[in-house]
Amino acid sequence: MPNVARILRVCCLLAVLSAGLAGCHRAPDEARVREAIARTAQAAGEADAGGAVESLSEDFDGNAGSLDRNDLVNLIHLAHLRSEHVGVTLGPISVERRGERLVADFTVSLTRGSRLLPDAAGVYQVETAWRREGGEWRCYSAIWKRQL
């Protein structure tokens, strides 16, 4: 019987090690970008400027120079100070690898509730470009176009 107990201990040890290794496994890059987009949208809807720009690179460029990282922070801070709300709803996100970069396409719906962005309500098609900075994926470019 001692051999059976030993075998059981070894099996339990292997099971614990396997579970530990599975927990350490990082999500695929594409999934990490999808998660970052979802966190960004949620933070923007909650007027959390820090959370909304957490995944953006320092040199982020929105719509060819029309909005940079600091502009976005200021816009969200102003909405928060005015107690205004912008609803943010994401559509499906597709992510494609292009060399060392990733490109994510999705739709986003913005709902009214803000005097700052009354004309901005609607559905937008968005294309974002991502690069690895350190161990994290950062969005360095976004282009959006109003659909509805």
C-alpha positions as CSV (number, residue, x, y, z in Angstrom):
1,M,0.0,0.0,0.0
2,P,2.8,2.5,0.6
3,N,3.4,2.5,-3.2
4,V,-0.3,3.4,-3.8
5,A,0.0,6.3,-1.3
6,R,3.2,7.5,-3.0
7,I,1.6,7.3,-6.5
8,L,-1.4,9.3,-5.2
9,R,0.8,12.0,-3.7
10,V,2.8,12.3,-7.0
11,C,-0.5,12.5,-8.9
12,C,-1.8,15.2,-6.6
13,L,1.5,17.1,-6.9
14,L,1.3,17.0,-10.7
15,A,-2.3,18.1,-10.6
16,V,-1.4,21.1,-8.5
17,L,1.5,22.0,-10.7
18,S,-0.6,21.7,-13.8
19,A,-3.2,24.0,-12.3
20,G,-0.6,26.5,-11.3
21,L,1.0,26.5,-14.8
22,A,-2.4,26.9,-16.4
23,G,-3.1,30.0,-14.2
24,C,0.2,31.5,-15.3
25,H,-0.5,31.1,-19.0
26,R,-1.0,34.5,-20.6
27,A,-3.9,35.2,-22.8
28,P,-3.2,35.3,-26.6
29,D,-2.3,38.8,-27.8
30,E,-5.5,39.2,-29.7
31,A,-7.6,38.4,-26.6
32,R,-5.5,40.9,-24.6
33,V,-6.3,43.7,-27.1
34,R,-10.0,42.8,-27.0
35,E,-9.9,43.0,-23.2
36,A,-8.0,46.4,-23.4
37,I,-10.7,47.8,-25.7
38,A,-13.5,46.6,-23.4
39,R,-11.8,48.1,-20.4
40,T,-11.2,51.4,-22.2
41,A,-14.9,51.6,-23.3
42,Q,-16.1,50.8,-19.8
43,A,-13.8,53.5,-18.2
44,A,-14.9,56.1,-20.8
45,G,-18.6,55.4,-19.9
46,E,-17.8,55.8,-16.2
47,A,-15.9,59.1,-16.9
48,D,-12.7,57.4,-15.6
49,A,-10.1,59.4,-17.6
50,G,-7.1,57.4,-16.3
51,G,-8.7,54.1,-17.1
52,A,-9.8,55.3,-20.5
53,V,-6.3,56.2,-21.6
54,E,-4.5,53.4,-19.8
55,S,-4.1,51.3,-22.9
56,L,-3.1,54.3,-25.1
57,S,0.5,55.0,-26.1
58,E,1.9,58.4,-25.1
59,D,2.0,59.3,-28.8
60,F,-1.6,58.2,-29.5
61,D,-3.1,59.8,-32.6
62,G,-6.9,59.8,-33.1
63,N,-8.4,60.5,-36.5
64,A,-5.2,61.9,-38.0
65,G,-4.5,64.5,-35.4
66,S,-8.0,65.5,-34.3
67,L,-7.7,63.9,-30.8
68,D,-4.6,62.9,-28.9
69,R,-4.2,61.3,-25.5
70,N,-4.3,64.6,-23.5
71,D,-7.4,65.8,-25.4
72,L,-9.2,62.6,-24.5
73,V,-8.2,63.0,-20.8
74,N,-9.4,66.6,-20.8
75,L,-12.7,65.8,-22.5
76,I,-13.5,63.0,-20.0
77,H,-12.5,65.2,-17.0
78,L,-14.7,68.0,-18.2
79,A,-17.7,65.6,-18.7
80,H,-17.1,64.3,-15.2
81,L,-16.9,67.8,-13.7
82,R,-20.2,68.6,-15.4
83,S,-21.8,65.3,-14.1
84,E,-22.5,64.4,-17.7
85,H,-22.8,60.8,-19.0
86,V,-22.0,59.3,-22.4
87,G,-23.2,55.8,-22.9
88,V,-20.6,53.5,-24.6
89,T,-21.6,50.2,-26.2
90,L,-19.2,48.0,-28.1
91,G,-20.0,45.8,-31.0
92,P,-18.0,42.7,-31.9
93,I,-14.2,43.2,-32.1
94,S,-12.1,41.6,-34.8
95,V,-8.3,41.5,-34.4
96,E,-5.8,40.8,-37.1
97,R,-2.1,40.4,-36.9
98,R,0.0,42.5,-39.3
99,G,3.6,41.7,-38.7
100,E,4.6,42.8,-35.2
101,R,1.4,44.9,-34.9
102,L,-2.2,44.2,-34.3
103,V,-5.2,45.9,-35.9
104,A,-8.6,45.8,-34.2
105,D,-11.9,46.8,-35.9
106,F,-15.2,47.2,-34.1
107,T,-18.3,49.4,-33.9
108,V,-19.1,51.5,-30.9
109,S,-22.4,53.3,-30.1
110,L,-22.3,56.5,-28.2
111,T,-25.6,57.6,-26.6
112,R,-26.6,61.1,-25.7
113,G,-26.5,62.4,-22.2
114,S,-23.8,65.0,-22.6
115,R,-24.0,68.6,-23.6
116,L,-20.3,68.3,-24.6
117,L,-20.9,65.7,-27.3
118,P,-24.6,66.2,-28.4
119,D,-23.7,65.8,-32.1
120,A,-21.4,62.8,-31.4
121,A,-24.2,60.4,-30.5
122,G,-24.4,57.6,-33.0
123,V,-22.7,54.5,-34.2
124,Y,-19.1,54.6,-35.3
125,Q,-16.8,52.2,-37.2
126,V,-13.4,52.2,-35.5
127,E,-10.1,50.8,-36.6
128,T,-7.3,50.8,-34.0
129,A,-3.6,50.0,-34.4
130,W,-1.7,48.3,-31.5
131,R,2.0,47.8,-30.8
132,R,3.8,46.1,-27.9
133,E,5.4,48.5,-25.4
134,G,7.3,46.5,-22.8
135,G,5.0,43.6,-22.0
136,E,1.8,45.4,-22.8
137,W,-0.2,46.2,-25.9
138,R,-0.8,49.9,-26.5
139,C,-3.1,51.5,-29.0
140,Y,-1.1,54.1,-30.9
141,S,-3.6,55.0,-33.6
142,A,-7.4,55.1,-34.1
143,I,-9.5,56.1,-37.0
144,W,-13.3,56.4,-36.7
145,K,-16.1,57.2,-39.0
146,R,-19.7,57.8,-38.1
147,Q,-22.0,55.1,-39.5
148,L,-25.4,56.3,-38.3
